[in-house]
Amino acid sequence: MKDLEKEVRTILRKQNWLVLSTSDNNNVPHSSVVVYQSDGYVIYCMTGKNTVKARNIRNNSKVSVTLPFRKNFLHKIVPAPPAELHFTAEAEIKPFEDEEARNIFSKYLKYQENIENQEENIWIKITPSGRIITYGVGIPLFKMRNPEKARNLVELKS
């Protein structure tokens, strides 16, 4: 069996979009698709200071993340659900000048430098909890049709 933790960290580094779910003070949920970058340990995405997700995170730093992805080209034509990572995380608002965020997001920063009103943007730092639920990770594509074989739980080490 492959090292699932290593594979999960690779998936986090290689993918570039996910669904971020937050909730407000009244526990009203809000989900949005965000572009992100990761070093495999933390995730950064950029947003405006006054977006719903930013306001929600300022009031409640607990978030949920779903990261769906296709395993390979064949996965686009084989009738199988997407592979996925699901986890809860701690989110933190960081200023646009944050050095760690800029380093991790560096391959996209050339596009971000041209953004007007940069002072209106912030980073969201997402630190996954110790457990990640996987679907279709570490198994062949055709076994993904069997949920019992496709699901797994990965404990992340620091």
C-alpha positions as CSV (number, residue, x, y, z in Angstrom):
1,M,0.0,0.0,0.0
2,K,1.3,3.5,-0.9
3,D,2.1,6.0,1.8
4,L,-1.2,7.8,1.9
5,E,0.0,10.8,3.9
6,K,2.7,11.4,1.3
7,E,0.2,11.1,-1.5
8,V,-2.3,13.5,0.2
9,R,0.5,16.1,0.6
10,T,1.4,15.7,-3.1
11,I,-2.3,16.2,-4.1
12,L,-2.4,19.3,-1.9
13,R,0.7,20.7,-3.7
14,K,-0.4,19.7,-7.3
15,Q,-4.0,20.8,-7.4
16,N,-5.0,24.4,-7.5
17,W,-8.7,24.8,-6.6
18,L,-11.0,23.7,-3.8
19,V,-14.3,24.3,-2.2
20,L,-14.0,26.3,1.0
21,S,-16.9,26.3,3.4
22,T,-17.4,28.8,6.2
23,S,-20.3,29.8,8.5
24,D,-21.4,33.1,9.9
25,N,-22.3,34.0,13.5
26,N,-25.8,32.5,13.0
27,N,-24.3,29.2,11.7
28,V,-25.5,30.0,8.2
29,P,-23.1,28.1,5.8
30,H,-21.4,29.6,2.8
31,S,-19.2,27.7,0.3
32,S,-17.1,29.1,-2.5
33,V,-14.6,27.8,-5.0
34,V,-11.1,29.3,-4.6
35,V,-7.9,29.0,-6.4
36,Y,-5.1,28.1,-4.0
37,Q,-1.5,27.1,-3.7
38,S,0.0,24.8,-1.0
39,D,3.3,23.5,0.2
40,G,1.5,20.3,1.3
41,Y,1.2,21.5,4.8
42,V,-0.7,24.8,4.6
43,I,-2.9,26.3,1.9
44,Y,-3.1,29.9,0.8
45,C,-5.8,31.6,-1.2
46,M,-6.4,35.3,-1.9
47,T,-9.6,37.1,-1.5
48,G,-11.0,40.6,-0.9
49,K,-11.1,42.0,2.7
50,N,-14.9,42.2,2.6
51,T,-15.9,39.0,1.0
52,V,-18.4,36.7,2.8
53,K,-15.7,34.1,3.4
54,A,-13.3,36.7,4.9
55,R,-16.0,38.1,7.2
56,N,-17.0,34.6,8.3
57,I,-13.5,33.6,9.0
58,R,-12.9,36.7,11.2
59,N,-15.9,35.5,13.3
60,N,-15.3,31.7,13.1
61,S,-12.0,30.3,12.1
62,K,-13.2,26.7,11.7
63,V,-13.7,25.8,8.0
64,S,-14.4,22.8,5.9
65,V,-12.6,22.0,2.7
66,T,-13.5,19.7,-0.2
67,L,-10.8,19.2,-2.9
68,P,-12.2,17.1,-5.8
69,F,-9.8,16.1,-8.6
70,R,-9.4,13.7,-11.6
71,K,-6.7,11.1,-11.1
72,N,-5.6,11.1,-14.8
73,F,-6.8,11.5,-18.3
74,L,-8.6,8.2,-18.3
75,H,-10.6,9.4,-15.3
76,K,-12.2,12.0,-17.5
77,I,-13.8,9.3,-19.7
78,V,-14.4,6.5,-17.2
79,P,-17.8,6.8,-15.4
80,A,-16.4,7.2,-11.9
81,P,-16.8,9.9,-9.2
82,P,-14.0,12.4,-8.7
83,A,-11.3,11.5,-6.3
84,E,-11.6,13.8,-3.2
85,L,-10.0,15.0,-0.1
86,H,-12.3,16.3,2.7
87,F,-11.1,17.9,5.9
88,T,-11.8,20.5,8.6
89,A,-9.2,23.2,9.1
90,E,-8.3,26.3,10.9
91,A,-8.4,29.5,8.8
92,E,-6.5,32.7,9.5
93,I,-6.6,36.1,7.7
94,K,-3.2,37.3,6.7
95,P,-2.2,40.7,5.1
96,F,-1.5,40.9,1.4
97,E,2.2,41.5,2.2
98,D,2.5,38.2,4.2
99,E,5.9,36.7,3.2
100,E,4.9,33.0,3.7
101,A,1.8,33.4,1.5
102,R,3.7,35.2,-1.2
103,N,6.4,32.5,-1.3
104,I,3.9,29.6,-1.5
105,F,1.7,31.5,-4.0
106,S,4.7,32.7,-6.0
107,K,3.9,31.0,-9.3
108,Y,0.7,32.9,-9.5
109,L,1.9,36.2,-8.1
110,K,3.0,37.6,-11.4
111,Y,-0.8,37.8,-12.2
112,Q,-1.6,39.2,-8.8
113,E,0.9,42.0,-9.0
114,N,-1.3,43.7,-11.7
115,I,-4.4,43.7,-9.5
116,E,-5.8,47.1,-8.9
117,N,-6.4,48.1,-5.3
118,Q,-4.1,45.5,-3.8
119,E,-4.8,47.1,-0.4
120,E,-8.3,45.5,-0.7
121,N,-6.9,42.0,-0.8
122,I,-5.9,39.6,1.9
123,W,-4.6,36.0,2.2
124,I,-6.5,33.2,3.8
125,K,-4.2,30.7,5.4
126,I,-5.8,27.3,5.8
127,T,-4.1,24.7,8.1
128,P,-5.7,21.2,7.8
129,S,-6.6,19.4,10.9
130,G,-4.9,16.2,11.7
131,R,-7.4,14.0,9.8
132,I,-8.1,14.0,6.1
133,I,-10.8,11.8,4.6
134,T,-10.0,10.6,1.2
135,Y,-12.0,9.0,-1.7
136,G,-10.1,7.3,-4.5
137,V,-6.6,8.1,-3.2
138,G,-4.1,5.3,-3.2
139,I,-6.3,2.9,-5.2
140,P,-6.7,2.2,-9.0
141,L,-9.4,4.1,-10.8
142,F,-11.6,1.1,-11.4
143,K,-11.8,0.3,-7.7
144,M,-13.3,3.7,-7.0
145,R,-16.7,2.4,-7.9
146,N,-16.6,0.4,-4.6
147,P,-17.0,3.0,-1.8
148,E,-15.7,0.6,0.8
149,K,-12.4,0.3,-1.1
150,A,-12.3,4.0,-2.2
151,R,-12.6,5.6,1.2
152,N,-9.8,6.1,3.7
153,L,-8.7,8.2,6.6
154,V,-5.3,9.7,6.7
155,E,-3.7,11.0,9.9
156,L,-1.3,13.9,9.2
157,K,1.9,14.1,11.1
158,S,3.4,17.6,11.8
